[in-house]
Amino acid sequence: MIKAALAKSLEFNLEYAAELIRDIPESVLFEDAGKGLENHAGFTLGHLVSALGLTIKYLGHPYELSEEWDQLFRRKGLGDPTLPSLELSKYPGSEVIMQELQIMTKKLISLIDSLQEAEFSKKVTWRFGSHFPTLLDLLLFMCIEHSSMHLGQLAAWRRAKGYGSALEKL
């Protein structure tokens, strides 16, 4: 049951991410939306790709993001002063980012599906291990909470740029 719930959340997140940018011109996707909304859509989507890559790594598989993507999209969370670049030329296009998001999402779903039930209770060492000590805790955080936080940021960015709700279109 937990595998199906995680898969549904990951699939929904992918569909919602696509809808959040569907009607926005490419050049706008890499603009910030003002103070507090500096994480533009291109960065946010790429960051979700890097987070899925890290989650796959926590499942014991290689971290497959290139050094370039890792530098562009991976952040260390609160306290990391790095802001996304506003130079469009530094980023892959949104189609490429969305393709990677789809690939990583499908790969993670497949890897979760291959887990044995006992593996979910395995202790893991990671940044939020004091809050989420087991593999199941980590997966719930990364597949649902982390993604939801950033998709919420993307929704706020979208609204600040003058676009309507994407959620109502799903």
C-alpha positions in Angstrom: 0.0 0.0 0.0 2.8 2.5 0.8 4.5 1.8 -2.5 1.3 2.7 -4.4 0.8 5.8 -2.3 4.3 7.0 -3.0 3.9 6.3 -6.7 0.6 8.2 -6.8 2.3 11.2 -5.1 5.3 11.1 -7.4 3.0 10.8 -10.5 0.8 13.7 -9.3 3.8 15.9 -8.6 5.1 15.3 -12.1 1.7 16.1 -13.7 1.4 19.2 -11.5 4.9 20.4 -12.3 4.1 20.1 -16.1 0.8 22.1 -15.6 2.6 24.8 -13.6 4.7 25.7 -16.6 2.6 24.6 -19.5 1.4 28.1 -20.6 4.5 30.1 -19.6 7.0 31.3 -22.3 10.5 29.8 -22.0 12.2 33.1 -21.3 9.9 33.8 -18.4 10.6 30.4 -16.8 14.1 31.6 -15.8 13.1 35.0 -14.3 12.7 35.6 -10.6 9.4 37.0 -9.3 10.8 39.3 -6.7 12.0 39.2 -3.1 11.3 35.8 -1.6 10.5 34.3 -5.0 14.1 34.2 -6.4 13.8 30.5 -7.2 12.5 30.7 -10.7 10.6 27.9 -12.4 13.6 26.6 -14.3 15.6 26.3 -11.1 12.8 24.8 -9.1 12.1 22.0 -11.6 15.8 21.3 -11.9 16.1 21.2 -8.1 13.4 18.6 -8.0 15.4 16.5 -10.5 18.5 16.8 -8.2 16.3 15.8 -5.2 15.0 12.7 -7.0 18.6 11.8 -7.9 19.6 12.1 -4.2 16.6 10.0 -3.2 17.7 7.3 -5.7 21.2 7.5 -4.2 19.7 6.9 -0.7 18.2 3.7 -2.1 21.8 2.5 -2.9 22.0 3.5 -6.6 24.4 5.9 -8.2 23.8 9.7 -8.2 23.4 10.2 -11.9 23.3 14.0 -12.2 26.1 15.6 -14.1 28.5 18.0 -12.3 27.0 20.8 -14.3 23.4 20.0 -13.2 24.5 19.4 -9.7 26.1 22.8 -9.5 23.0 24.5 -11.1 20.3 22.8 -9.1 21.4 21.2 -5.9 21.1 23.2 -2.7 21.9 22.4 0.9 18.6 23.8 2.2 18.2 26.6 4.7 21.3 28.7 5.2 22.6 28.0 1.7 23.0 31.6 0.3 23.2 30.5 -3.3 20.5 32.0 -5.5 19.7 30.7 -9.0 21.4 32.5 -11.9 19.1 34.7 -14.0 21.3 33.9 -17.1 19.0 31.8 -19.3 22.1 30.5 -21.2 23.3 28.7 -18.1 20.3 26.4 -18.0 19.1 23.5 -20.1 15.7 24.3 -21.7 12.5 23.5 -19.8 11.8 20.6 -22.1 15.1 19.0 -21.2 14.5 19.7 -17.5 11.0 18.2 -17.7 12.3 15.1 -19.5 14.8 14.6 -16.7 12.1 15.1 -14.1 10.0 12.4 -15.8 12.9 10.0 -16.2 13.9 10.4 -12.5 10.3 10.1 -11.3 9.8 6.9 -13.2 13.1 5.5 -12.1 12.3 6.3 -8.4 8.9 4.7 -8.7 10.4 1.6 -10.1 13.1 1.4 -7.4 10.5 1.9 -4.7 8.3 -0.8 -6.2 11.3 -3.2 -6.0 11.9 -2.7 -2.3 11.0 -5.4 0.2 8.6 -4.3 3.0 11.3 -4.9 5.6 13.6 -2.3 3.9 11.2 0.5 4.8 12.1 0.3 8.5 15.9 0.3 7.8 17.7 3.2 9.6 19.3 5.8 7.3 21.9 8.4 7.9 21.1 11.7 6.3 20.6 15.4 7.0 17.2 15.1 8.5 17.8 11.7 10.1 16.8 13.1 13.6 13.4 13.8 12.2 13.0 11.1 9.7 15.2 8.1 10.8 14.0 5.3 8.6 14.0 4.7 4.8 10.2 5.1 4.8 10.5 8.4 6.6 13.0 9.6 4.1 10.9 8.5 1.2 7.8 10.2 2.6 9.7 13.4 3.1 11.5 13.4 -0.3 8.6 12.1 -2.4 5.8 14.1 -0.8 6.9 16.9 1.6 10.0 18.2 -0.2 8.4 18.1 -3.6 5.2 19.7 -2.3 7.2 22.5 -0.7 8.9 23.3 -4.0 5.8 22.9 -6.1 4.1 25.3 -3.7 7.0 27.8 -4.3 6.6 27.3 -8.0 2.8 28.0 -7.7 3.5 31.2 -5.8 6.1 32.2 -8.4 3.6 31.5 -11.1 0.9 33.7 -9.4 3.5 36.5 -8.8 4.3 36.4 -12.5 0.6 37.0 -13.3 -0.6 33.5 -14.3 -3.7 31.8 -12.9 -4.0 28.7 -10.9 -2.5 25.5 -12.5 -4.1 23.2 -9.9 -7.6 24.0 -11.1 -6.6 22.7 -14.5 -5.8 19.2 -13.2 
